[in-house]
């Protein structure tokens, strides 16, 4: 997939993207969206739970400028029809170019290709830009866990969002 009016391409991640994704994760880390501690330098991005096939990456001129992780929410057969976005990041240099929206749309396309009929995500309540993006792409708030996270000395809501995956 090519992002309109740019040279940015979206593709499935490969093992060789590990270093670039690790750097992107460190560069974009913020308590606006992250609940885990900041990633450490030198720690691989991919591991036994986080494999390249679960990620779509945005590439601009050969450089990885964004990613989204799309996976089943649980290993249960009862949720096999659902995919969950578990991470989306865009480099500062690529912001404002439609990369996050393109990654989100590519994630929904991937989910449909895998037979999913529904997609969900979790977003921190104070992350207004992400919540607005998701809402503009048809995601609706399906639940709120008030004060579920404690970040930077404050309690933050965990917002559950989802949408059906009709035809594109």
N, C-alpha and C positions, 0 to 999 in steps of 0.2 A: 504494500500500500504506500502511495506517495501522498504526503500532506500537500493539499492544493496551495499553489502560489509559493512553494518553497522547494528546496531540494531534499527535504527531510523524508526519509524512507522508514517504514516500520516493518520489522521482520522478527522472527523468533530468535531468541538469544542463543548463542553458542558458547561453549566452554572458554573460547578465546576472549570473550567479553568480560571475564571475571575481574581483571584489574581495573578496567574502565568503569564497571558497575560499582566496584568497591570505592573508587575515587568519587564517583557521582553520589553515592550514599553518604560519604563523609562530607562532601561539599554542600549537600542539600539538607543535612540533618538539622532538625529544629523541634522544639517542644510544641510548635504549632500543629505538627502532625505525627510526631514520633512518641511512642510510649516506652521504647527500649532505650538503654543508654546509647550515647554516640558510638558509632562504629570505630573500632581501633584500626590504625594503619597496619597493613600487612596481614590482616585477617581475610581469608578468602570470602568472596561474596557467595559463591555456591557451596552447598554442603549436601548431605544426604536428604534433607527435607526441602532444600531450595535448589532445584535442578534447572538447567537452562531451558528445558522445554516448557516450564511454567511461566516464562517471562517473554514479553514482547518488548523489543527495544526500538527506540527512535534513533536514527543515525543521520547525521548531517555531515557530508563530505568525509565520510569514514569515521567520524567521531560519534561515540554514543552520547546522546544528549537527553535521554529519558528512558524510563521503563515502566511497565505495569506488570504485576504478578496476578495471574488468573488461575485459580485452583478450585477443586471441589471443596465445599466448606467442611466436610467430615468424610471419613472413610465408609460411612454407612450407606447401604443400598437405598435407604429411604430418602437420602439427599442427593442421589446421583443425577437428578434433573436440575440441580442448582450449581452455579459457579459463583465464586466469591473473589472480589478484588481484594488482595492482601498486600497492597503497596503500590504507590504511583509516585514517581519523582521526575522532575524536569530540571535540567541545568539552568542556572540563572541566565546564561547567554541565549537560551532557546525560549525563554518565557515570553508570552505575548505573541507567539507565532502560531498558536493553535495546536501545539504539540500534545498538551495534556488531553485536549478534546479528541484529537486523533487517536491517541493511545487508548482512551476510554472507549471510543467507537470500535477500534480494532479488538479490544478485549471482548466487547459484546459480540462481534462477528465470530471471534474464536469460540466463545461459549456456544453460540448457535451451531457452529460447525461440529462441536462435540456433542450436540444433541440436547443442550440445556434449554430450558424454557423459562428460566428465571435467573437473575443475577443480583447479588447483594454486596454490601460493603459496610464497613464501620468507619466513622469519621469523628474526630474530636469536635465537640460542640463549639469550641472557639475558633475553628478553622473555617471562617466565613467564605473565603475564596473557593475552597474545595466544595463546600456544601452548595454554593451557588452553581458551580460547574455541574455537579451531579444532578441537581434539580433541573438545570437546563437541558439535560440529556434524559429526562424522564424518571429519574430516581425520586422516590418519595420517602419521607421519614416514616418508618414502620415501628419505631420504638426508641425510647431514650432511657439510658441508665444514668440517672442524675448523680453527679459527683463520683462516678465510677473510677476515675483516674485521679491520681495526685501527682501533679507536674509543676515544677518550679514553685513549690509552696502553695499551690492552689488546687482546689478540687475542680475537675473538668468533666463535663458530661460526655458519655460515649453514645453517639447517635448511630442508630441502625437504619440503613437505607436500602431500598431494593426496587426492582421493577421487573415486569414480565419481559420476555424476549420475543416479541412478535417479529414478523418479518422486517428486515432492514428497510 
